[in-house]
Amino acid sequence: MNIEQFIAEKKGTIVDVRSVEEFNGGNAPGSINIPLQEIPQRVNEFQNFQEPIIVCCASGMRSGQAQQFLSSKGYECYNAGSWVNVRQYQSQAI
């Protein structure tokens, strides 16, 4: 299954790793905001999330870093790139 299918079928958890201000300016419905710099301190929260964890940000750079970190901790995690992409995948599912 690919990222688009996970999102379209509402499988997993979408985590937006942008800042709170960026997230509040627009985000994918149902996504959870955990800024990239907070992930190491909040990594235990991910135990409560349905896998796979799908991370997004503005361009895919920060979410790429988050994906590498979370994968190294044993989570099934994918980088969806921009949160705008996630919204497009969600709208295609409707």
C-alpha positions in Angstrom: 0.0 0.0 0.0 1.3 3.5 -0.8 0.9 6.8 1.1 -2.0 7.9 -1.0 -3.9 4.7 -0.2 -3.2 5.0 3.5 -4.5 8.5 3.5 -7.5 7.8 1.3 -8.5 4.8 3.4 -7.9 6.7 6.6 -5.3 4.2 7.8 -2.6 5.4 10.2 -2.1 8.8 11.8 -1.1 12.0 10.1 1.4 14.1 12.0 2.2 17.6 10.8 5.7 18.6 12.0 5.5 22.3 11.2 5.4 25.0 13.9 2.2 25.6 15.8 1.8 28.9 13.9 2.2 27.3 10.5 -0.2 24.5 11.5 -2.8 27.0 12.6 -2.5 28.8 9.3 -3.8 25.7 7.5 -3.6 21.9 7.9 -4.9 18.6 6.7 -8.1 17.6 8.4 -7.5 15.1 11.3 -3.8 15.8 11.4 -2.0 16.1 14.7 0.6 18.9 15.2 3.9 17.9 16.8 6.6 20.3 15.7 9.8 18.7 14.5 12.0 20.0 17.4 9.5 18.5 20.0 9.5 15.0 18.6 12.5 13.6 20.5 10.9 14.8 23.8 7.4 13.6 22.8 8.4 10.3 21.1 6.5 8.2 23.7 3.2 9.8 22.5 3.6 8.0 19.2 2.9 4.7 21.0 -0.7 5.8 21.1 -1.0 6.5 17.4 -2.3 4.1 14.8 0.5 3.1 12.5 1.6 3.8 9.9 2.5 7.3 10.9 2.4 9.7 8.0 4.4 12.8 8.5 4.1 16.0 6.6 5.3 19.6 6.7 5.6 22.5 4.2 7.9 21.0 1.7 8.9 17.5 2.8 12.3 18.5 4.4 11.2 18.5 8.1 8.9 15.6 7.6 11.8 13.7 6.0 13.9 14.3 9.2 10.9 13.2 11.3 10.4 10.1 9.3 14.1 9.0 9.7 14.0 9.6 13.4 10.7 7.8 14.0 11.7 4.9 11.8 14.9 4.6 13.8 12.7 4.2 16.9 10.8 1.3 15.3 7.7 3.0 14.0 6.3 2.3 10.6 6.5 5.8 9.2 6.2 7.5 5.8 7.0 11.0 4.5 4.1 12.5 2.7 5.9 15.7 1.9 3.7 18.8 1.9 0.6 19.0 4.0 -1.1 20.3 0.8 -0.4 16.9 -0.8 -2.1 15.2 2.2 -5.2 17.3 1.7 -5.3 16.5 -2.0 -5.1 12.7 -1.2 -7.9 13.2 1.3 -10.1 15.0 -1.2 -9.6 12.3 -3.8 -10.9 9.7 -1.3 -14.3 11.5 -1.0 
